[in-house]
Amino acid sequence: MLAKRIAQKLATKDLKDRIRSFLNKYAARMPKENWDDEYGFNGPDPYELLFWEPGTFPNSRWSSGCYKPYTSKEGEEEHHDILSRIKLINDQI
């Protein structure tokens, strides 16, 4: 049981690192002078991913306009894979 919890924590940490990397590459941001916080995302979807906690599911869609370039298949696939991994983690709780 302890080994399973440790594995889940490691998977969660790895996924959160992956989310941060994804957001650094694909999250659309407002001009710096308009930032209200240290992130400056142009909408709620990236924040949903950034502050995701196990047991919850982020309301984030690639087509929301919060990610760029919208035409990036690589970005869309990465977004989809992140959401799939979140679901897997949540299903194990």
C-alpha positions as CSV (number, residue, x, y, z in Angstrom):
1,M,0.0,0.0,0.0
2,L,2.8,2.4,0.9
3,A,4.6,1.6,-2.3
4,K,1.5,2.4,-4.3
5,R,1.1,5.8,-2.6
6,I,4.7,6.6,-3.2
7,A,4.4,5.7,-6.9
8,Q,1.2,7.9,-7.2
9,K,3.1,10.8,-5.6
10,L,6.0,10.4,-8.0
11,A,3.6,10.1,-11.0
12,T,1.8,13.3,-9.8
13,K,5.1,15.2,-9.4
14,D,6.3,14.1,-12.8
15,L,3.0,15.1,-14.4
16,K,3.1,18.5,-12.7
17,D,6.6,19.1,-14.1
18,R,5.3,18.0,-17.5
19,I,2.4,20.4,-17.2
20,R,4.7,23.3,-16.4
21,S,6.9,22.5,-19.4
22,F,3.8,22.3,-21.6
23,L,2.5,25.7,-20.4
24,N,5.9,27.3,-20.9
25,K,5.9,26.2,-24.5
26,Y,2.2,26.5,-25.4
27,A,0.2,28.8,-23.1
28,A,-0.8,32.1,-24.6
29,R,0.1,35.1,-22.5
30,M,-1.0,38.7,-22.3
31,P,1.4,41.5,-22.8
32,K,3.6,41.8,-19.7
33,E,2.2,45.2,-18.7
34,N,-1.3,43.5,-18.3
35,W,-0.2,40.7,-16.1
36,D,-2.1,40.4,-12.8
37,D,0.2,37.6,-11.5
38,E,3.5,36.0,-12.3
39,Y,2.1,33.9,-15.2
40,G,0.1,36.2,-17.4
41,F,-2.0,33.6,-19.0
42,N,-4.6,35.0,-21.4
43,G,-7.5,32.8,-20.0
44,P,-8.5,30.3,-17.3
45,D,-7.5,27.0,-19.0
46,P,-3.7,27.2,-18.3
47,Y,-4.4,28.0,-14.7
48,E,-6.7,25.0,-14.5
49,L,-3.7,22.8,-15.5
50,L,-1.2,24.6,-13.5
51,F,-3.1,24.3,-10.2
52,W,-4.5,20.8,-10.9
53,E,-4.6,18.5,-7.8
54,P,-5.3,14.8,-7.9
55,G,-8.9,14.0,-7.5
56,T,-10.0,17.0,-9.6
57,F,-10.2,17.3,-13.4
58,P,-9.1,20.6,-15.1
59,N,-11.5,22.4,-17.4
60,S,-9.0,22.8,-20.2
61,R,-9.5,22.5,-23.9
62,W,-6.9,22.9,-26.6
63,S,-9.4,24.8,-28.7
64,S,-10.1,27.4,-25.9
65,G,-7.8,30.0,-27.5
66,C,-5.5,29.9,-24.4
67,Y,-2.8,27.9,-26.2
68,K,-0.7,28.7,-29.2
69,P,-0.1,28.1,-31.9
70,Y,-3.6,26.7,-32.3
71,T,-2.5,24.7,-35.4
72,S,0.2,22.8,-33.5
73,K,-0.6,19.1,-33.7
74,E,2.3,18.4,-31.3
75,G,0.8,20.8,-28.7
76,E,-2.7,19.4,-29.2
77,E,-1.4,15.9,-28.7
78,E,0.6,16.8,-25.6
79,H,-2.5,18.5,-24.1
80,H,-4.6,15.5,-24.8
81,D,-2.0,13.2,-23.3
82,I,-1.7,15.3,-20.2
83,L,-5.5,15.1,-19.7
84,S,-5.4,11.4,-20.2
85,R,-2.7,11.0,-17.6
86,I,-4.7,13.1,-15.2
87,K,-7.6,10.8,-15.7
88,L,-5.4,7.8,-15.0
89,I,-4.1,9.3,-11.8
90,N,-7.6,10.3,-10.7
91,D,-8.9,6.8,-11.5
92,Q,-6.4,5.3,-9.1
93,I,-7.4,7.4,-6.1
